[in-house]
Amino acid sequence: MAVHETTENAKTPAATTARTPNRGLRWLRRHIITIAGLCTLGYLILPNIVVMVFSFNKPNGRFNYQWQRFSTDAWTDPCGVADLCGSLGLSLQIALWATVGATVLGTMIAFALARYRFRARSGVNTLIFLPMAMPEVVMAASLATLFLNMGIQFGFWTILIAHIMFCLSFVVTAVKARVMSMDPRLEQAAQDLYASPVQTFLRVTLPIAAPGIASGALLSFALSFDDFIITNFNAGSTVTFPMFVWGSAQRGTPVQINVIGTAMFLVAVLCVVVGQLAGKRRKRS
């Protein structure tokens, strides 16, 4: 009996040691996707955190690349650099109008491609996806050549036209995916209840397609606001905020640029949080 107990006691630590790695491997297998997602998210957010931290920096020279000392001067005077707020206001204005134009045109094109069949349907689908597939410099140079041949002066309107054409594909893709997933029986039920085509569109079709339209609009605004390549080819002497950042980086990046970048990032995060909360409330109700 004593020999048997001694043998069991000798095996117990080895069994415990063997089980411990298995538990660790099981836990790692269960959470590997979560860990990978968090690492990827941290990698993407890290530049924004660096910009946010250096918005409270007070550099000794022109370049805001090394931490010197904490200061809130840039936050109290975000327009302290000449032409910074002017270029920011111009970028916001162009982005707003480009979002409106691309969203309206893209929504109509998406409904036409999803609901109707015509001869050039496949060709239009191919042309719609071309701006998303080819490099921006190709589209920028083509539009610049077109404006030069037509004798159009570069400025606000050329930038706006270029941004609408660039953002149009993204709106069509987002809205078309939403429209194709709609149940046609809902619209048929509205028609059976004697709703007119306008009432059916406003009360049934549009609310269902609204998430796709909203996502396309937000994507258009973000793409238009931070675009540099297409804007640089078609801007002429007009300076938008991305062009101002590029130009100031050669002479010395002011801290106010970090302030505006941080503010835009926080606004974007706030919009996402509000959208998520609104979606959860709708599901609960």
C-alpha positions in Angstrom: 0.0 0.0 0.0 2.8 2.4 0.8 4.5 1.8 -2.5 1.2 2.4 -4.4 0.6 5.7 -2.6 4.1 6.8 -3.3 3.7 6.1 -7.0 0.5 8.1 -7.2 2.0 11.1 -5.4 4.9 11.0 -7.8 2.6 11.1 -10.8 0.5 14.0 -9.5 2.9 16.9 -10.1 3.7 15.7 -13.6 0.0 15.5 -14.5 -0.6 19.0 -13.1 2.3 20.3 -15.2 0.9 18.7 -18.3 -2.5 20.1 -17.8 -1.2 23.7 -17.3 0.1 24.2 -20.9 -3.1 22.6 -22.3 -5.2 25.2 -20.5 -3.0 28.0 -21.8 -3.2 26.7 -25.3 -7.0 26.4 -25.0 -7.3 29.9 -23.7 -5.1 31.2 -26.5 -7.1 29.4 -29.2 -10.3 30.8 -27.8 -9.1 34.4 -27.7 -6.6 34.4 -30.6 -9.1 36.4 -32.9 -9.8 38.9 -30.1 -6.1 39.4 -29.4 -5.3 39.8 -33.1 -8.1 42.3 -33.5 -6.9 44.3 -30.5 -3.4 44.4 -31.8 -4.5 45.5 -35.2 -6.7 48.2 -33.7 -3.9 49.4 -31.5 -1.6 49.5 -34.5 -4.1 51.7 -36.4 -4.9 54.0 -33.5 -1.2 54.5 -32.5 -0.5 57.3 -35.0 -3.7 59.1 -33.8 -2.5 58.8 -30.2 0.9 60.3 -31.2 -0.8 63.2 -32.9 -3.0 63.7 -29.9 0.0 63.7 -27.5 2.0 66.1 -29.6 -0.9 68.5 -29.8 0.0 69.4 -26.2 3.7 69.9 -27.0 5.6 73.2 -27.1 8.6 72.7 -29.4 11.6 75.0 -29.2 12.0 75.2 -33.0 9.8 75.0 -36.0 9.4 71.2 -36.1 7.1 69.4 -33.7 8.9 66.1 -33.9 10.4 65.9 -30.4 8.7 66.3 -27.1 9.9 69.4 -25.2 7.3 70.4 -22.6 3.6 70.3 -21.9 1.5 73.3 -23.1 -2.1 74.1 -24.1 -1.3 77.1 -26.1 -2.1 75.5 -29.4 -5.6 74.4 -28.1 -6.4 77.9 -26.8 -5.4 79.4 -30.2 -6.0 76.9 -33.0 -6.0 79.6 -35.7 -2.7 81.1 -34.6 -1.0 80.1 -37.8 -1.8 82.2 -40.9 -4.1 80.6 -43.5 -4.6 77.5 -41.4 -8.3 78.0 -40.5 -9.0 79.4 -44.0 -7.7 76.2 -45.6 -9.6 74.1 -43.0 -12.9 76.0 -43.8 -12.4 75.5 -47.5 -11.8 71.7 -47.1 -14.9 71.4 -44.9 -16.9 73.3 -47.5 -15.7 71.2 -50.4 -16.2 68.0 -48.4 -19.7 69.0 -47.5 -20.8 69.8 -51.1 -18.9 66.8 -52.5 -20.8 64.6 -50.0 -24.1 66.0 -51.0 -23.4 65.7 -54.7 -21.9 62.2 -54.5 -24.6 60.9 -52.2 -27.5 62.1 -54.4 -26.0 60.9 -57.7 -24.7 57.7 -56.2 -28.0 56.8 -54.6 -29.8 57.2 -57.9 -27.2 55.2 -59.7 -27.3 52.5 -57.1 -31.1 52.2 -57.3 -30.9 52.1 -61.1 -28.3 49.3 -61.1 -30.0 47.3 -58.5 -33.6 47.6 -59.6 -33.5 47.9 -63.4 -32.0 46.0 -66.3 -30.7 47.7 -69.4 -28.1 47.0 -72.1 -25.2 48.9 -70.7 -25.7 47.7 -67.1 -22.6 45.6 -66.9 -20.5 48.3 -68.5 -21.8 50.9 -66.1 -20.9 48.5 -63.2 -17.4 48.2 -64.5 -17.0 52.0 -64.9 -18.3 52.6 -61.4 -15.7 50.4 -59.9 -12.8 51.7 -61.9 -12.1 54.8 -59.7 -11.9 52.4 -56.7 -9.5 50.1 -58.4 -7.1 52.4 -60.2 -4.6 54.7 -58.5 -5.7 58.2 -57.7 -2.9 59.8 -59.7 -4.4 58.4 -62.9 -7.8 59.9 -62.2 -6.2 63.2 -61.1 -4.1 63.5 -64.2 -7.0 62.7 -66.5 -9.3 65.3 -64.9 -6.5 67.9 -65.0 -6.0 67.2 -68.7 -9.8 67.4 -69.3 -10.0 70.8 -67.5 -7.0 72.2 -69.4 -8.5 71.1 -72.8 -11.8 72.7 -71.9 -10.2 75.9 -70.7 -11.6 75.7 -67.2 -9.8 77.6 -64.6 -8.5 75.5 -61.7 -9.9 76.3 -58.3 -12.9 75.6 -56.1 -15.2 74.1 -58.8 -12.6 71.9 -60.4 -11.7 70.4 -56.9 -15.4 69.9 -56.2 -16.1 68.1 -59.5 -13.1 65.9 -59.0 -14.1 65.0 -55.5 -17.6 64.1 -56.5 -16.4 61.9 -59.3 -13.9 60.2 -56.9 -16.5 59.7 -54.1 -19.3 58.5 -56.4 -18.0 54.9 -56.6 -18.0 54.5 -52.8 -21.5 55.7 -52.4 -22.8 53.5 -55.2 -21.1 50.5 -53.7 -22.5 51.1 -50.2 -26.1 52.0 -51.3 -26.3 49.2 -53.9 -25.4 46.6 -51.3 -28.2 47.8 -49.1 -30.8 48.0 -51.8 -30.0 44.5 -53.1 -30.6 43.1 -49.6 -34.0 44.7 -49.3 -37.1 42.5 -49.3 -39.3 43.5 -52.3 -42.4 42.2 -50.6 -42.3 45.1 -48.2 -42.9 47.6 -51.1 -45.5 45.3 -52.6 -47.3 45.3 -49.2 -47.3 49.1 -49.2 -48.7 49.1 -52.7 -51.4 46.7 -51.7 -52.4 49.1 -49.0 -53.0 51.8 -51.7 -49.7 53.7 -51.1 -48.6 55.8 -54.0 -45.1 55.3 -55.4 -43.9 58.5 -53.6 -45.3 57.3 -50.3 -43.8 53.9 -50.8 -40.4 55.3 -51.5 -40.5 57.8 -48.6 -42.0 55.6 -45.9 -40.7 52.1 -46.9 -37.8 52.2 -49.3 -35.9 55.2 -48.1 -35.9 54.3 -44.4 -34.6 50.8 -45.2 -31.9 52.2 -47.5 -30.9 55.0 -45.1 -28.1 53.1 -43.3 -26.4 52.4 -46.7 -26.9 56.0 -47.8 -25.5 57.3 -44.5 -22.4 55.1 -44.6 -21.7 56.2 -48.2 -22.1 59.9 -47.2 -19.8 59.6 -44.2 -17.2 57.8 -46.3 -17.5 60.5 -49.0 -16.9 63.2 -46.5 -13.9 61.5 -45.0 -12.4 60.8 -48.4 -13.0 64.3 -49.7 -11.7 66.0 -46.6 -8.3 64.3 -46.5 -7.7 63.9 -50.2 -4.4 65.3 -51.5 -3.4 63.7 -54.8 -6.6 64.6 -56.8 -6.7 68.0 -55.1 -3.1 68.8 -55.8 -3.6 68.2 -59.6 -6.8 70.2 -59.9 -6.5 73.0 -57.3 -4.4 75.6 -59.0 -3.6 78.3 -56.5 -6.4 77.1 -54.1 -5.0 75.6 -50.9 -7.0 73.1 -48.9 -6.1 71.7 -45.5 -4.2 68.6 -46.7 -2.2 70.9 -49.1 -1.5 73.3 -46.3 -0.2 70.4 -44.1 2.0 69.2 -46.9 3.4 72.7 -47.6 4.0 73.5 -43.9 5.8 70.2 -43.3 8.6 71.5 -45.5 9.0 74.6 -43.4 8.0 73.3 -40.0 4.8 71.7 -38.8 2.9 73.9 -36.4 1.3 72.3 -33.3 -2.1 73.6 -34.4 -2.2 70.9 -37.2 -2.0 68.3 -34.4 -4.9 70.1 -32.6 -7.1 70.0 -35.7 -6.2 66.4 -36.4 -7.1 65.4 -32.9 -10.4 67.3 -33.0 -11.4 65.6 -36.3 -10.4 62.2 -34.8 -12.5 62.8 -31.7 -15.5 63.9 -33.8 -15.2 60.8 -35.9 -15.1 58.6 -32.8 -18.1 60.4 -31.4 -20.1 59.8 -34.5 -19.3 56.1 -34.4 -20.3 55.8 -30.7 -23.5 57.7 -31.3 -24.4 55.5 -34.3 -23.7 52.3 -32.2 -25.8 53.5 -29.3 -28.6 54.5 -31.7 -28.5 51.0 -33.3 -28.6 49.3 -29.9 -31.7 51.3 -28.9 -33.5 50.4 -32.2 -32.8 46.7 -31.6 -34.1 46.9 -28.0 -37.3 48.7 -29.1 
